[in-house]
C-alpha cells in the first residue's frame, strides 16, 4: 500500500496589520456539518446544498472591534413567499433535521456600532426525493375507416424532488426508449416542470401487458438513492367503480344508528376504500371498515357530507357522497312588521300587520308551521292570510298577515314549528298584539355613557331598551374598522342589554355601539346608542435601567420620563437612594404645563453618592420605576479578537504563549486608569495566576497588549481582566482562549504542528484519495482498531497528545492512498526544511510515506522531497 502526504508550497506576500483602533464589522459565512457541496451558481451567489433531514450548520466569522454581535435572519424558499425571521443572536446557526421548507436565503448581520453593519448571505438548497406515484389512464377511440378500436394506455409517473429527477421507464428488466420501440412514446406533459414523465403505449399490443417500473433518480446527489415504483398492466386493468347502499341524501332522527355501505362494482387492481367527512373529521365513535361506515347514536352535530373514495391508481378515483341530515330545530324567532306600504313603524288600527315566525332546522324545507290565536287554531279569511317563503325574510319562514287591523285582532298569537312524525320536540314562539305593543327605544342609563375601569378588572357596558316586546341588544365596536369584540365576534347578542367584559386590557378602550335587533321584536330600523370605555393602566417609563458613569467630583443629572399611561400624567414622583427616601425635587409652578418627567441632580459624584437610584412615577393607577446605577468605576475592557496568529508554540515542548490584546471602553468617562488586574485560570482547575499590569494615559481606541506564557498544550484558559482607577475596581471582562496551532507563518521554520487543534494546522483531507487520516490520541483512539498498530502516544509521551493515524489493515487494498494537503507556505528561501515524527509499526505494514511539493497554480505534483 502507498500512503502519500502532499505538501503545497507557494510564494505569499507578507501583510502587516495596523495596531488597535476601532474597526467596523466584517463578516464571512462558512459552512460545516453535513453539507453535500458548496457551489457557485450562474449569478455568482453562494449556494449551500444539503440533504433533507441532515443538520445545517452555518457559521458567521466576524472581525471588527469591539467584537461584533451577530444576528441570523432568513427569507423563505420556494415553499412560502413569506419572510421568516429566526432572530438567532449567535455566530453559529444550527438546524437539526432540516426540512425542505427551511431552504432559502440566510443572512448574517454583524454590527458593533462602528460604521455600517456587515451583511452576508448564502442560499441553502435542500435536496430530497420523495417516493414516486404511478397512475394509469386509458382511452378507447373508434377508427371508422378501418372498422377497429384503438386502445391507448398512459402510465403517468410523478415525483417531488430537488433537484429535478431523472426518469427511467422499464418493461420488466428492459429499459424503454423511443428509438427501440415504435409502440411507446415517452414525454413530459406541459406545465409539470420536470416532476412528471408519461409513458404512452400506442394501440395496445399483446406484449404491452407486462410489469412497468418507473425509476427516479437525482443522480446520487447528497447520497440520495434512486427510488422506483412498479405497476402490472393486464387485460383486466380497470379504474374503480362504486355504488352506495343508501340514497345520496339521508335524513335520520337523532339517536339513531346510521350504517352506510360503499360497494365496489369494478376496478383492477383491487381499489382501496376511504371515508371522509366535511367539514371536519369523522365523528367521535364513528367506525369506517371495509367500505362500511357506522355512526352510533347520531346527533345533530354529525350532519354533513360523507365521502367514500376508491383508488387503485388507474384512471380517476371513484367518489360517492352521502348528505347526512339529522333532524333538528333551534333558535325560534319572531318579527312584527307594521304596514310596509304606508312606511309605518307603529301598530295602527286600519293598517296592515305581519307576524313572522322562523326556526333554524335540518332539513329546513321539511319544517311545518301552525298558528294559534288565544290558544285556538287561527282561521284563514280574507283578512287573515298565512304565507311561506316571504322573499324579504329568511328562507322557510311562516308569516301571518292581518289585513286592515281591527280591534278584534288584538290577542296572543302562537307559532308552533314541528317535524311531522319525527321524534323531534316542537318549538314555539308567542307574540302579543295590543294597543300597548309599541316599537323599541334604546338609551344609556344616566352616568353610564363613559365607563372607566382599571386594566385587568371586569367591566359592564349597559344599554336600556324600552318598548313591548323588548328585543335583544346587539353590541359592536365603533372606533376601529372591522374590529372584533373581546369575544372574537364582530357582533354579540345580549338579552338584557349588558355587555360583560372580563379582564379588560388597554386595547379594549374605545367606543361601543348598542342597537336593537330586528327579530324577537319589531322589524323596523334599529335604534342605537353608544358607550365609551376607558381602560386605565399604570405608567411606562424610560429608562427602565441605566448605567451612569462619571469621574469623581463631577455633576450628574438623572431624568425619568413618562412614555405612556392612562391617565397620561404624573401624579407623584418619588426618588430613593439605596432604598432610602430622598427629599422631593423642586415643584413645578402651577401655571406651568404638567411635566412628563422627573429630574434629580447630583452636584458631585463621590464614593458615598455612588450606588443605586430609583425614581418611582405614579399616575394614580399604578407606578413604574426608573433605575440608575451611578458610579465612578471604569467600564470593562474590550478584548481584541482579530490578533494575527496570537498563539506561539514551542518546538518539542507542550507549552505555548498567547498574545492577549484589548482596548478600554470609554476611558475618558471616568478617572484615569492606574492598572489592570489579570487573572488566568486553566479550565476545570481552581487555582488562578493573578498579576497587576500597570498602565498610563490610556486613550480611547488604544490597543493594549500582554503576552501570556507557560500555557500548557492543548488546554484552554479563562482570562479575567479588571481595570482599576482611584475609585477602585471597574467592570471585569472575561474570555476563553483556546490553543490553536499557527497556520501559514511567513517563515516555514516557524510552522510547528502538534495536531492538538481540530483544524489540524490548516491541513485538509485530499478529496481525490481513497480514504482519510484520523486525528486521535491515547484517550480517543478506536478500541476496535487492529491490535499492535499505531503508537501508544505522540512525541510528547502524554496520553493527551494528538497525532494523525491511518490503518493499512482490511478493508484497505494495495494501492489505496490517504493524503493530507497542507496550507500554502512561503518557500521563497533557497533552502527550506520539512521535518516530522513518524511511527510505522509491523512486519507486514506494506505502506510507503511520501512528501510531494506543488507550486501554487500548478495542477501536477512537481517533485518528491528527499
C-alpha positions in Angstrom: 0.0 0.0 0.0 1.2 3.5 -0.7 0.4 6.4 1.6 1.0 9.8 0.2 1.3 13.1 2.1 1.0 16.2 -0.1 2.7 19.5 0.8 1.8 22.6 -1.1 4.4 25.4 -1.4 3.8 28.9 -2.7 5.2 32.5 -2.6 2.9 34.5 -0.4 3.3 38.3 0.2 3.6 39.3 3.8 0.9 41.7 5.1 1.3 43.9 8.2 -1.8 44.9 10.2 -2.2 48.3 11.7 -2.5 48.4 15.5 -5.6 48.6 17.6 -8.3 51.1 16.6 -12.0 50.6 16.5 -13.0 49.0 13.2 -16.4 48.3 11.6 -17.7 44.8 11.4 -16.8 42.4 8.6 -18.4 39.0 8.1 -17.9 35.8 6.2 -20.2 32.8 6.1 -18.6 29.4 6.3 -20.3 26.0 6.4 -19.8 22.9 8.5 -21.8 19.8 9.3 -23.3 17.5 6.7 -23.2 19.7 3.6 -23.2 17.9 0.3 -21.4 20.6 -1.7 -21.0 24.3 -1.8 -21.1 25.6 -5.3 -21.3 28.9 -7.3 -24.4 29.3 -9.5 -24.8 31.3 -12.6 -25.3 34.6 -10.8 -22.3 34.2 -8.5 -24.2 33.7 -5.3 -23.1 31.1 -2.8 -25.3 28.0 -2.7 -25.2 25.5 0.2 -26.6 22.1 -0.8 -27.8 19.8 2.0 -30.0 16.7 2.2 -33.4 16.9 3.9 -33.1 15.5 7.4 -29.4 16.3 7.8 -28.0 19.0 10.1 -27.5 22.5 8.8 -24.5 24.4 10.4 -23.7 27.9 9.2 -21.0 30.0 10.9 -20.7 33.7 10.6 -17.0 34.5 11.0 -16.6 38.2 12.1 -13.8 40.7 12.5 -14.0 44.2 13.9 -13.6 45.9 17.2 -15.5 45.9 19.5 -16.5 42.3 18.9 -19.5 42.4 16.6 -22.8 41.0 17.5 -24.3 38.5 15.0 -27.9 38.1 14.0 -29.3 35.5 11.6 -32.4 36.1 9.5 -34.0 34.2 6.7 -36.1 34.8 3.6 -38.3 31.9 2.7 -37.6 29.4 -0.1 -40.0 28.2 -2.8 -42.4 26.6 -0.3 -43.5 30.0 1.0 -43.5 33.6 0.0 -43.5 35.0 3.5 -40.5 36.4 5.3 -39.4 34.4 8.3 -37.1 35.8 10.9 -35.1 33.4 13.0 -33.7 36.1 15.3 -30.8 33.8 16.2 -28.2 36.0 18.0 -25.3 33.7 17.7 -22.3 33.3 15.4 -23.4 29.7 14.6 -26.7 28.8 13.2 -27.6 25.2 13.6 -30.8 23.5 12.4 -31.3 19.8 13.2 -33.2 17.6 10.7 -33.6 20.4 8.2 -36.9 20.3 6.2 -37.4 21.3 2.5 -39.5 24.3 3.7 -36.4 25.7 5.5 -34.5 26.2 2.3 -34.0 29.8 1.2 -31.6 32.6 1.7 -30.0 33.1 5.1 -28.5 36.4 6.1 -25.8 37.0 8.7 -25.8 40.6 10.0 -22.8 41.7 12.1 -22.7 45.1 13.8 -20.6 46.6 16.6 -21.7 50.3 16.5 -18.8 51.3 14.3 -19.6 52.2 10.7 -22.4 50.3 8.9 -23.3 46.7 9.7 -21.8 43.9 7.6 -24.4 41.7 5.9 -23.5 38.4 4.1 -25.9 35.8 2.7 -25.9 32.2 1.5 -28.7 30.3 -0.2 -29.5 26.9 1.3 -30.7 24.4 -1.2 -32.4 21.4 0.5 -32.2 18.2 -1.6 -34.9 15.5 -1.4 -36.5 12.7 -3.4 -40.0 11.5 -2.4 -41.5 8.2 -3.3 -42.9 8.3 -6.9 -46.6 7.9 -7.6 -47.7 6.0 -10.7 -51.1 6.3 -12.2 -52.6 4.6 -15.3 -55.1 6.2 -17.7 -56.5 4.7 -20.9 -58.5 5.9 -23.9 -60.5 3.9 -26.5 -61.3 5.6 -29.8 -63.1 4.3 -33.0 -61.3 4.4 -36.3 -64.3 4.1 -38.6 -62.3 3.9 -41.8 -60.8 0.6 -40.8 -63.6 -0.6 -38.5 -61.5 -1.2 -35.4 -60.9 0.2 -32.0 -57.6 1.7 -30.9 -56.8 1.4 -27.2 -54.1 3.7 -25.8 -52.7 3.5 -22.3 -50.8 6.3 -20.5 -48.7 5.5 -17.5 -48.0 8.7 -15.6 -45.2 8.8 -13.1 -44.9 11.8 -10.7 -42.4 12.6 -8.0 -41.5 15.6 -5.8 -37.7 16.2 -5.8 -34.9 18.7 -5.7 -33.1 18.8 -8.0 -35.5 17.7 -10.7 -35.4 13.9 -11.0 -34.4 11.8 -14.0 -36.9 9.2 -15.1 -36.2 5.8 -16.5 -39.0 3.6 -17.7 -38.7 -0.2 -17.8 -40.8 -3.1 -19.1 -39.8 -6.0 -17.0 -36.0 -5.5 -16.8 -35.6 -3.8 -20.2 -35.2 -0.1 -20.4 -37.7 1.6 -22.8 -36.9 4.3 -25.3 -38.5 5.9 -28.5 -35.8 4.5 -30.7 -36.0 0.9 -29.6 -39.8 0.5 -29.7 -42.2 2.3 -32.0 -45.1 1.4 -29.9 -44.1 3.6 -27.0 -43.7 7.3 -26.5 -42.1 9.0 -23.5 -42.7 12.7 -22.9 -43.1 15.3 -20.3 -46.5 17.0 -20.0 -46.8 20.8 -20.2 -46.5 22.8 -17.0 -45.1 20.0 -14.9 -41.6 21.5 -14.5 -39.8 18.1 -14.6 -42.0 16.5 -12.0 -43.8 14.1 -14.3 -43.0 11.7 -17.1 -45.6 9.9 -19.2 -45.1 6.5 -20.9 -47.6 6.2 -23.7 -48.4 2.7 -25.1 -49.9 3.3 -28.5 -52.5 0.9 -29.9 -52.0 -1.6 -27.1 -50.3 -4.9 -28.2 -50.2 -8.3 -26.5 -46.6 -7.7 -25.5 -47.6 -4.5 -23.7 -49.3 -6.5 -21.0 -46.4 -6.6 -18.6 -44.9 -5.1 -15.4 -43.7 -1.5 -15.8 -41.3 0.2 -13.5 -40.7 4.0 -13.1 -37.3 4.6 -11.7 -36.5 8.2 -10.5 -33.0 9.5 -9.6 -31.3 12.7 -8.6 -28.0 11.1 -9.7 -27.0 10.3 -6.1 -26.8 14.0 -5.1 -26.2 14.2 -1.4 -26.1 10.4 -1.4 -29.9 10.2 -2.0 -30.6 6.7 -3.5 -32.8 6.1 -6.5 -36.4 5.1 -5.9 -38.8 3.1 -8.0 -42.5 2.0 -8.3 -43.9 -0.9 -10.3 -47.3 -1.5 -11.9 -48.5 -4.6 -13.6 -50.7 -3.9 -16.7 -53.1 -6.7 -17.6 -56.1 -7.1 -20.0 -58.4 -6.7 -16.9 -56.8 -3.4 -15.7 -59.7 -1.0 -15.0 -60.5 2.1 -12.9 -62.6 1.8 -9.7 -66.4 1.9 -9.7 -68.7 2.4 -6.7 -72.3 2.4 -5.6 -73.9 3.3 -2.3 -76.4 1.3 -0.2 -78.4 4.4 0.5 -79.7 7.5 -1.3 -77.4 10.4 -1.8 -79.4 12.4 0.8 -80.1 10.5 4.0 -82.4 12.0 6.6 -82.4 10.4 10.1 -83.7 11.2 13.6 -81.3 12.0 16.4 -80.2 9.0 18.4 -80.5 6.5 15.5 -77.6 4.3 14.5 -76.5 5.0 10.9 -74.8 2.5 8.6 -73.8 3.3 5.1 -72.1 0.7 2.8 -69.8 1.7 -0.1 -69.8 -1.2 -2.5 -67.1 -1.8 -5.2 -68.5 -2.7 -8.6 -65.3 -2.7 -10.5 -61.5 -2.0 -10.5 -58.3 -3.9 -11.1 -56.0 -3.9 -9.1 -58.4 -4.1 -6.2 -59.2 -0.4 -5.1 -58.7 0.9 -1.6 -61.7 2.5 0.1 -61.6 5.5 2.4 -64.3 7.5 4.2 -64.0 11.2 4.9 -66.3 13.9 6.4 -66.7 17.6 5.6 -66.3 19.8 7.3 -64.0 18.3 9.9 -63.0 14.7 10.7 -65.3 11.7 11.2 -67.5 12.0 14.3 -66.1 10.6 17.5 -67.1 6.9 17.8 -67.7 6.5 14.0 -66.1 3.4 12.5 -65.1 3.0 8.9 -64.1 -0.5 7.9 -64.1 -2.4 4.6 -66.2 0.2 2.9 -68.9 0.3 5.7 -69.4 3.5 7.7 -71.1 3.2 11.1 -72.1 6.1 13.3 -73.8 5.1 16.6 -76.4 7.3 18.2 -76.1 10.1 15.6 -76.5 13.7 16.8 -77.3 16.9 15.0 -73.7 17.9 15.1 -72.9 14.9 12.9 -74.8 16.3 9.9 -72.7 16.9 6.8 -71.3 15.4 3.7 -69.7 11.9 3.9 -67.4 10.9 1.0 -66.4 7.4 0.0 -63.4 7.4 -2.3 -61.9 4.4 -4.1 -58.4 4.5 -5.6 -56.3 2.0 -7.4 -54.1 4.4 -9.4 -56.0 3.5 -12.6 -58.0 6.3 -14.1 -59.6 8.8 -11.8 -60.6 7.9 -8.2 -64.3 7.0 -7.9 -66.2 9.0 -5.4 -69.7 8.8 -3.9 -71.2 11.3 -1.4 -73.9 11.0 1.2 -75.5 14.1 2.6 -76.5 13.1 6.1 -79.2 15.2 7.6 -80.0 14.7 11.3 -83.4 16.3 12.1 -83.1 19.2 14.5 -84.6 22.6 15.3 -83.3 25.6 17.3 -83.5 29.4 17.6 -87.2 30.1 17.2 -87.6 33.8 16.5 -90.5 36.2 15.5 -90.9 39.6 13.9 -93.6 42.2 13.9 -93.7 44.2 10.7 -96.1 47.2 10.6 -97.6 48.4 7.3 -94.8 48.5 4.9 -96.7 50.3 2.1 -97.5 53.2 4.5 -93.9 53.1 5.9 -95.3 52.9 9.4 -93.2 51.8 12.4 -96.2 51.5 14.8 -99.2 49.2 15.0 -102.3 51.1 14.0 -105.9 50.1 13.5 -106.9 50.1 9.9 -103.4 49.4 8.7 -101.9 46.0 7.7 -99.7 44.0 10.1 -97.5 41.0 9.5 -96.3 38.5 12.1 -93.4 36.2 11.0 -92.0 33.0 12.6 -88.8 31.2 11.8 -86.7 28.3 13.2 -83.2 27.1 12.1 -83.9 23.5 11.1 -82.3 20.5 9.4 -83.7 19.8 6.9 -85.0 23.3 6.6 -87.6 22.7 3.9 -89.4 19.9 5.9 -90.5 22.2 8.8 -94.2 22.9 9.1 -95.7 25.9 11.0 -99.0 26.2 12.7 -100.5 29.5 14.0 -102.8 29.9 17.0 -104.7 32.8 18.4 -105.6 32.9 22.1 -105.0 29.2 22.3 -107.1 28.2 19.3 -106.0 27.5 15.7 -106.1 30.7 13.6 -108.8 30.6 10.9 -107.9 31.8 7.5 -110.1 34.5 6.0 -109.9 37.4 3.6 -108.2 39.5 6.3 -106.0 36.7 7.8 -103.5 35.1 5.4 -100.7 32.6 6.1 -97.8 32.7 3.7 -94.5 30.9 3.4 -91.1 31.9 1.9 -91.5 35.6 2.0 -88.7 37.0 -0.2 -88.0 39.7 2.3 -87.4 37.2 5.1 -85.1 34.2 5.7 -85.9 31.1 3.7 -88.7 28.8 5.0 -90.3 31.5 7.2 -94.1 31.4 8.0 -95.9 34.8 8.1 -99.4 35.6 9.4 -100.8 38.7 7.6 -103.6 40.7 9.2 -105.3 43.0 6.6 -107.0 46.2 7.8 -106.3 45.6 11.5 -109.4 45.6 13.7 -109.7 45.8 17.5 -110.8 42.2 17.5 -107.5 41.2 16.0 -105.7 42.1 19.3 -104.6 39.0 21.2 -101.9 36.4 21.8 -100.6 34.7 18.7 -98.6 31.4 19.0 -96.4 30.0 16.2 -95.5 26.3 16.5 -92.8 24.7 14.4 -92.6 20.9 14.0 -91.3 17.9 12.1 -94.5 15.8 11.5 -94.0 12.2 12.5 -90.4 12.7 13.8 -89.3 12.4 17.5 -88.1 16.0 17.5 -89.7 18.3 20.1 -91.7 21.2 18.7 -90.5 24.8 19.1 -92.9 27.7 19.6 -92.8 31.4 20.0 -95.5 33.7 21.4 -96.4 37.3 20.2 -98.8 39.6 22.0 -100.6 42.2 19.9 -102.4 45.0 21.7 -102.5 48.8 22.0 -99.5 48.5 24.3 -97.4 46.8 21.6 -95.0 49.6 20.6 -91.6 49.7 18.8 -88.5 49.9 20.9 -86.3 52.7 22.1 -82.8 52.4 23.4 -80.7 54.7 25.7 -77.7 54.6 28.0 -78.5 54.9 31.7 -77.5 58.1 33.4 -73.9 58.2 34.4 -73.1 55.1 32.3 -72.2 56.8 29.0 -68.5 56.7 30.0 -67.2 53.7 31.8 -63.7 53.9 33.4 -62.0 50.8 34.7 -58.5 49.6 35.5 -56.7 47.2 33.3 -57.3 43.6 34.4 -60.6 44.2 36.1 -64.1 43.4 34.8 -66.3 46.0 33.0 -70.0 46.1 32.3 -71.5 48.2 29.5 -75.2 48.8 29.7 -78.0 50.0 27.4 -81.6 50.1 28.4 -84.4 49.1 26.0 -88.0 50.2 26.3 -90.9 49.0 24.3 -93.2 46.0 24.0 -91.9 43.4 23.3 -88.3 44.3 24.2 -85.9 42.9 21.6 -82.3 41.6 22.2 -79.5 44.1 22.1 -76.6 43.7 19.6 -73.1 45.1 20.6 -70.3 46.1 18.2 -67.2 48.3 18.1 -67.4 51.7 16.5 -64.0 53.3 16.5 -62.0 50.6 14.8 -62.6 49.4 11.3 -63.6 45.7 11.2 -62.7 45.4 14.8 -63.8 42.4 16.8 -65.3 42.3 20.2 -63.3 40.7 23.1 -65.3 37.6 22.4 -63.7 37.4 18.9 -67.1 38.1 17.2 -68.0 41.2 15.2 -71.5 41.3 16.8 -72.7 39.9 20.1 -76.2 39.5 21.4 -77.2 40.2 24.9 -80.8 39.5 26.1 -80.6 42.1 29.0 -78.7 44.8 27.2 -75.5 44.4 29.3 -72.1 43.6 27.7 -69.9 42.0 30.3 -66.1 42.0 29.8 -63.7 40.1 31.9 -60.0 41.1 32.5 -60.1 44.2 30.3 -56.9 45.3 28.5 -55.9 48.7 27.2 -56.6 47.7 23.6 -60.3 47.3 24.6 -60.6 51.0 25.1 -62.9 52.8 22.7 -66.5 53.4 21.6 -69.0 50.6 21.7 -72.4 50.6 19.8 -75.6 49.0 21.2 -78.6 48.6 18.9 -81.9 46.8 18.9 -82.2 43.6 16.9 -84.8 43.2 14.2 -86.0 39.9 15.5 -88.0 39.0 18.6 -89.5 42.4 18.3 -90.4 45.0 15.7 -88.9 44.6 12.2 -88.1 48.3 11.9 -85.0 50.4 11.6 -82.6 49.5 14.5 -82.4 52.0 17.4 -78.8 52.6 18.7 -76.7 54.3 21.3 -73.0 54.4 22.2 -70.9 53.8 25.3 -67.3 54.9 25.8 -64.9 52.5 27.6 -61.7 54.0 29.1 -59.2 51.5 30.4 -56.7 52.9 32.8 -53.3 51.3 33.1 -50.0 52.1 35.0 -47.4 54.3 33.5 -44.5 53.1 31.3 -41.2 55.0 31.8 -37.7 55.2 30.4 -35.1 54.4 31.0 -36.1 51.3 32.8 -32.4 50.8 33.7 -29.4 53.0 33.0 -25.7 52.7 33.9 -24.3 56.2 34.6 -20.5 56.6 34.8 -18.8 59.9 35.8 -15.4 60.9 37.2 -15.2 61.7 40.9 -16.2 65.3 41.7 -18.3 65.8 38.5 -22.1 66.5 38.5 -24.7 64.1 37.2 -28.3 64.8 36.0 -30.8 61.9 36.3 -34.1 62.0 34.3 -37.0 59.6 34.4 -39.6 60.2 31.6 -43.2 59.1 31.3 -43.8 57.4 28.0 -47.4 56.4 28.2 -50.1 55.6 30.7 -53.8 56.2 31.4 -54.2 58.8 32.7 -51.3 60.4 30.9 -49.9 62.5 33.7 -47.5 62.2 36.6 -49.4 62.2 39.9 -46.3 61.8 42.0 -42.5 61.2 41.6 -40.5 59.7 44.4 -36.7 59.3 44.4 -34.8 56.9 46.6 -31.0 56.2 47.1 -30.1 52.7 48.1 -33.7 52.3 49.2 -33.8 55.4 51.4 -36.3 58.2 50.6 -34.7 61.4 49.2 -36.2 64.9 49.5 -38.6 65.7 46.6 -37.2 67.7 43.6 -38.3 71.3 43.2 -42.1 71.6 42.5 -43.3 72.7 39.0 -45.1 76.1 39.1 -48.9 75.8 39.0 -49.2 77.7 35.7 -46.6 75.6 34.0 -47.6 72.7 31.8 -47.8 69.3 33.6 -44.4 67.7 33.4 -43.8 64.4 31.6 -40.6 63.7 33.5 -38.8 64.0 36.9 -35.2 65.0 37.4 -32.6 64.6 40.1 -29.3 66.5 40.1 -26.1 65.3 41.9 -23.7 68.1 42.4 -20.7 65.7 42.5 -20.1 62.0 42.2 -18.3 60.7 45.3 -17.8 57.2 46.8 -20.6 58.0 49.2 -23.0 59.2 46.5 -22.3 56.2 44.2 -24.9 53.5 44.1 -28.5 52.7 43.1 -31.0 55.5 42.5 -34.7 54.8 41.9 -37.4 57.1 40.6 -40.9 55.8 41.1 -43.5 57.6 38.9 -47.3 57.2 39.6 -50.4 58.2 37.7 -52.9 57.1 40.5 -53.5 53.8 38.7 -50.1 52.3 39.3 -46.4 53.1 39.3 -43.2 52.3 37.3 -39.6 52.7 38.2 -36.5 54.1 36.5 -33.3 52.6 37.9 -30.0 54.4 37.7 -26.7 52.9 38.7 -24.3 55.8 39.4 -20.6 55.2 40.0 -17.1 56.4 39.0 -15.8 52.9 38.3 -14.3 52.2 34.9 -16.1 50.4 32.1 -15.0 46.9 31.2 -12.1 46.3 28.8 -13.0 45.2 25.2 -11.0 42.1 24.1 -9.5 42.3 20.6 -10.3 39.1 18.7 -8.5 39.9 15.5 -4.9 39.5 16.6 -2.9 37.8 13.8 -1.6 34.4 15.0 -2.0 35.0 18.7 -0.7 31.6 19.6 3.0 30.9 19.8 4.0 27.2 20.3 7.5 25.9 21.2 9.2 23.1 19.5 9.4 19.8 21.3 7.5 21.2 24.3 4.0 21.2 25.4 3.9 24.9 26.3 2.6 27.8 24.3 2.2 31.5 24.7 -0.8 33.8 23.8 -0.8 37.4 22.7 -3.7 39.0 24.6 -4.9 42.4 23.2 -7.7 44.7 24.3 -8.9 48.3 24.3 -10.6 50.2 27.1 -14.2 51.1 26.7 -14.8 54.9 27.2 -11.6 55.6 29.3 -12.4 59.3 29.4 -15.8 58.8 31.1 -14.1 58.2 34.5 -10.9 58.9 36.3 -7.6 57.9 34.6 -6.8 54.2 34.7 -3.9 53.1 37.0 -3.6 49.4 36.2 -5.3 46.2 35.3 -5.7 43.0 37.4 -5.1 39.9 35.3 -6.4 36.5 36.3 -5.6 33.4 34.3 -7.1 30.0 35.2 -6.9 26.7 33.3 -10.4 25.4 32.6 -11.5 22.7 35.1 -8.9 23.9 37.6 -9.4 26.1 40.7 -6.1 27.8 41.1 -5.5 31.0 39.1 -2.5 33.1 38.3 -3.1 36.8 39.3 -0.9 39.7 38.1 -1.1 43.5 38.1 -0.4 45.3 34.7 0.4 49.0 35.2 -0.7 51.4 32.5 -0.6 55.2 32.0 -2.7 57.6 29.9 -4.9 55.1 28.2 -6.7 56.6 25.1 -9.9 55.5 23.5 -9.1 53.0 20.7 -5.6 52.4 22.0 -4.6 48.7 21.6 -3.1 47.3 24.8 -1.2 44.0 24.8 0.1 41.4 27.2 1.7 38.0 26.4 0.6 35.1 28.4 3.3 32.5 28.8 3.8 29.0 30.1 0.3 27.8 29.0 0.0 24.0 28.5 -0.8 22.5 25.1 -3.7 21.8 24.3 -5.5 23.2 27.3 -7.9 26.2 27.3 -7.8 29.1 29.8 -10.3 31.6 31.3 -8.8 35.1 31.3 -10.3 37.8 33.5 -9.2 41.5 33.2 -10.3 44.2 35.6 -9.4 47.9 35.3 -8.6 50.0 38.4 -8.9 53.7 38.9 -8.6 55.9 42.1 -12.3 54.9 42.6 -11.3 51.2 42.8 -12.1 48.2 40.7 -14.1 48.6 37.5 -16.1 46.2 35.5 -14.4 42.9 34.7 -14.3 41.3 31.3 -13.6 37.6 30.7 -13.0 35.4 27.7 -11.8 31.9 27.0 -8.6 31.4 25.0 -8.1 28.1 23.1 -4.9 26.6 21.8 -4.8 26.8 18.0 -1.7 25.8 16.2 -0.2 28.5 14.0 -1.1 28.4 10.3 0.8 29.9 7.3 3.6 31.6 9.1 5.8 33.6 6.7 8.8 31.7 7.9 8.4 28.0 7.1 10.6 27.0 10.0 8.0 28.5 12.4 5.2 26.2 11.4 5.3 23.6 14.1 2.2 21.5 14.2 1.2 19.2 17.1 -2.3 18.4 15.7 -3.7 19.4 19.1 -6.4 21.6 17.4 -9.3 20.1 15.4 -8.3 22.3 12.5 -5.0 20.3 12.3 -3.0 23.4 11.4 -4.9 24.1 8.3 -4.2 20.7 6.7 -7.2 19.3 4.7 -8.1 15.8 3.6 -7.5 15.3 -0.1 -10.7 14.7 -2.0 -9.0 12.6 -4.7 -7.6 9.9 -2.4 -9.2 6.6 -1.3 -9.5 7.2 2.5 -8.8 9.8 5.2 -6.4 10.3 8.0 -7.8 10.2 11.6 -6.9 12.6 14.4 -6.7 10.8 17.7 -4.7 10.3 21.0 -4.4 7.6 23.5 -7.7 8.6 25.1 -9.8 8.8 22.0 -8.4 6.1 19.8 -10.8 3.5 18.4 -10.8 0.4 20.7 -11.7 -1.8 17.7 -8.6 -0.9 15.7 -6.3 -3.7 14.8 -4.1 -4.9 17.7 -0.4 -3.8 17.7 -1.0 -0.9 15.3 -0.3 2.7 15.9 1.8 4.4 18.6 0.7 4.4 22.2 1.2 8.2 22.4 2.5 11.1 20.3 6.1 12.5 20.6 5.2 14.2 24.0 4.6 10.8 25.6 1.4 12.1 27.3 -2.0 10.4 26.7 -3.5 13.8 25.8 -1.1 14.4 22.9 -2.7 14.1 19.4 -1.3 12.5 16.2 -2.6 11.7 12.7 -3.2 8.0 12.1 -4.1 5.5 9.3 -4.6 1.8 9.4 -3.4 -0.4 6.5 -5.4 -3.5 7.5 -8.7 -4.5 5.8 -10.6 -3.1 4.1 -7.6 -1.3 2.7 -6.2 -2.7 -0.5 -2.8 -2.3 -2.2 -2.6 1.0 -4.0 -5.0 2.9 -1.7 -3.8 6.4 -0.8 -4.6 8.8 2.0 -3.3 12.3 1.6 -3.1 15.4 3.8 -2.8 18.7 1.9 -1.0 21.5 3.8 -1.8 25.2 3.6 0.2 27.4 1.3 3.7 28.1 2.6 6.1 30.9 1.7 9.1 28.9 0.4 11.0 31.8 -1.2 14.3 30.9 0.6 16.9 28.9 -1.4 16.8 26.2 1.2 13.9 25.0 3.4 13.4 22.1 5.7 10.4 19.9 6.3 10.7 17.5 9.2 8.2 15.3 11.1 8.0 12.5 13.5 6.5 9.3 12.3 5.7 5.8 13.5 5.4 2.7 11.3 5.0 -0.5 13.2 4.5 -4.0 11.9 6.5 -6.5 9.7 3.8 -6.5 7.0 2.6 -2.9 7.1 3.0 -2.6 3.3 2.9 1.2 3.4 5.1 3.9 1.9 5.2 7.5 3.1 6.0 10.3 0.6 6.0 14.1 0.6 5.2 15.9 -2.6 5.6 19.6 -3.4 3.5 21.6 -5.8 3.7 25.3 -6.7 0.6 27.4 -6.5 -1.4 27.4 -9.7 0.1 24.1 -11.0 -2.1 21.1 -11.1 0.6 18.3 -11.2 2.9 17.2 -8.5 6.4 18.5 -9.4 8.8 16.7 -7.2 9.3 14.4 -4.3 11.1 15.8 -1.3 14.0 13.6 -0.3 
